[in-house]
Amino acid sequence: RVIMDESADALCVICDPEAEADPLDLAVRETLIAEGIDPTTLSIEIAVRPGRGTRQRVRFIGVERLGMDTGMLGVRVTLEWQGRRYTGEASGETGLVIEQRTAATAALQAIERLIGSEVGLRLIGVKQIRAFDTELVVSSIHRPGPPAQRFVGTVIATDDPLRGATLSVLHALNRMMGNFLATTD
């Protein structure tokens, strides 16, 4: 919700606790500019509705190719949680399918470092498929029980297959990580 206080030249944006202030502030400023309003003439205030508290999420920072002399490819995945960065690295042979699997493996390693314990996540596979006229990257992950769990994540494929593989793993484990981190804080 947006409330305009004309007497104070202030714009108040009321958002859910999960909203991130910086991207929201930027979106408000861009919207004002698009409407022909100079955002510097207003005081923009972001207000959070009372709720269950701020819920943070694991943030994807990046995926890097690490060149290796032996014809192998190294991949480093970096995630951020509560201001700290966690990395995972894996290596494999070159070739699209193996490179995507290597990126997914590095993502799982970064997730286990972030969680701080071995949770037994095992990559079943990662694959680029076509569905409904769209290229997708799909990953499947298994966690032995009890109870045994299987997670599947999907993202729209882009021109960066390593990023797609990494994000599909994060999408597969998003709810599991959120619940785990919310109960261990």
C-alpha positions in Angstrom: 0.0 0.0 0.0 1.1 3.5 -0.6 -0.1 6.6 1.3 0.7 10.1 0.1 0.9 12.8 2.8 0.7 15.9 0.6 1.1 18.3 3.5 4.4 16.8 4.4 5.5 15.9 0.9 6.0 12.4 2.0 5.2 9.0 0.5 4.8 6.1 2.8 5.0 2.6 1.4 3.5 -0.1 3.6 4.9 -3.5 2.9 5.0 -7.1 4.2 7.7 -8.1 6.6 9.4 -10.2 3.9 9.9 -7.3 1.6 13.4 -6.0 1.1 13.7 -2.3 1.6 16.5 -1.4 -0.9 14.9 -3.0 -4.0 11.5 -1.6 -2.9 12.9 1.9 -2.5 14.5 1.7 -6.0 11.2 0.5 -7.5 9.3 3.4 -5.9 11.8 5.9 -7.2 11.7 4.4 -10.7 7.9 4.5 -10.7 7.8 8.1 -9.6 10.3 9.0 -12.4 8.1 7.2 -15.0 5.1 9.2 -13.8 7.1 12.5 -14.2 7.6 13.1 -10.5 11.0 14.0 -9.2 11.6 11.5 -6.3 14.0 14.0 -4.6 11.1 16.3 -3.9 9.4 13.7 -1.7 10.4 11.9 1.5 10.0 8.2 0.9 9.4 6.1 3.9 9.2 2.3 3.9 7.0 0.9 6.7 6.7 -2.7 7.6 3.3 -4.1 8.5 3.3 -6.0 11.8 3.5 -9.7 11.2 5.5 -12.7 11.9 8.8 -10.8 11.8 11.3 -10.3 9.1 12.0 -13.6 7.3 15.3 -13.5 5.4 16.2 -15.8 2.6 19.4 -17.3 1.3 20.8 -15.0 -1.4 22.5 -16.3 -4.5 25.7 -14.2 -5.1 27.2 -15.9 -8.1 28.7 -18.8 -9.8 32.2 -18.8 -11.3 34.1 -20.9 -13.7 37.5 -21.8 -12.4 39.9 -22.7 -15.1 42.1 -25.8 -14.5 45.1 -26.9 -16.5 44.1 -30.5 -16.9 41.1 -30.0 -19.2 38.8 -30.1 -16.1 36.4 -27.4 -15.1 36.1 -26.0 -11.5 33.0 -24.2 -10.4 32.6 -22.0 -7.3 29.1 -21.1 -6.0 28.7 -18.3 -3.5 25.6 -17.8 -1.3 24.9 -15.2 1.4 23.0 -15.6 4.6 22.7 -13.0 7.3 25.7 -11.0 6.0 28.0 -14.0 5.7 29.1 -15.6 2.5 29.3 -19.4 2.0 31.1 -21.0 -1.0 31.1 -24.5 -2.4 33.5 -25.8 -5.0 33.4 -28.8 -7.3 35.3 -29.9 -10.4 34.4 -32.1 -13.3 35.1 -32.6 -17.0 34.1 -30.1 -19.6 30.9 -30.5 -21.6 27.5 -28.9 -21.0 25.8 -31.8 -19.1 28.8 -32.5 -16.8 29.4 -28.7 -16.3 25.8 -28.3 -15.1 26.2 -31.2 -12.7 29.4 -29.7 -11.4 27.7 -26.4 -10.7 24.8 -28.2 -9.0 27.3 -30.1 -6.8 29.1 -26.9 -5.9 25.7 -25.4 -4.9 24.9 -28.3 -2.7 28.3 -28.0 -1.0 27.7 -24.3 -0.4 24.2 -25.1 1.1 25.7 -27.6 3.5 28.3 -25.2 4.6 25.6 -22.6 5.2 23.4 -25.0 7.2 26.5 -26.0 9.2 25.9 -29.7 9.2 25.8 -32.6 6.9 22.1 -33.1 5.9 22.8 -35.8 3.4 21.7 -34.0 0.3 22.5 -36.0 -2.8 22.2 -34.8 -6.4 20.2 -37.2 -8.5 20.6 -35.2 -11.7 20.4 -31.9 -13.4 19.1 -31.6 -17.0 18.0 -29.0 -19.5 14.6 -29.9 -21.0 12.0 -28.3 -23.3 8.5 -27.9 -22.0 5.6 -25.7 -23.2 7.9 -24.1 -25.8 10.4 -23.0 -23.1 13.8 -24.3 -22.2 14.0 -25.3 -18.5 16.8 -26.5 -16.2 15.5 -29.1 -13.8 17.4 -30.6 -10.8 16.5 -33.5 -8.6 17.9 -33.9 -5.1 17.4 -36.7 -2.6 17.7 -36.6 1.1 17.7 -40.0 2.9 15.3 -40.3 5.8 13.7 -40.8 7.9 11.6 -39.8 6.2 13.3 -39.9 2.8 12.7 -36.7 0.8 13.0 -35.8 -2.8 13.2 -32.2 -4.0 12.8 -30.9 -7.6 13.7 -27.4 -8.7 13.1 -25.7 -12.1 14.2 -22.5 -13.6 13.9 -21.0 -17.1 17.2 -21.7 -19.0 19.3 -18.7 -19.9 22.6 -18.3 -21.8 24.4 -19.2 -18.6 24.0 -23.0 -18.0 26.0 -22.9 -14.7 23.7 -20.3 -13.3 20.6 -22.2 -14.3 21.9 -25.4 -12.7 22.7 -23.5 -9.5 19.4 -21.7 -9.3 17.5 -24.9 -10.0 19.1 -26.5 -6.9 18.3 -23.4 -4.8 14.7 -23.5 -6.0 14.5 -27.2 -5.2 15.7 -26.7 -1.6 14.2 -23.2 -0.9 11.4 -24.4 1.4 13.6 -27.0 3.2 16.3 -24.4 3.8 13.9 -21.7 4.9 12.3 -24.0 7.4 15.6 -25.4 8.7 17.2 -21.9 9.1 14.1 -20.5 10.7 14.2 -23.1 13.4 17.9 -22.9 14.1 18.3 -19.2 14.5 
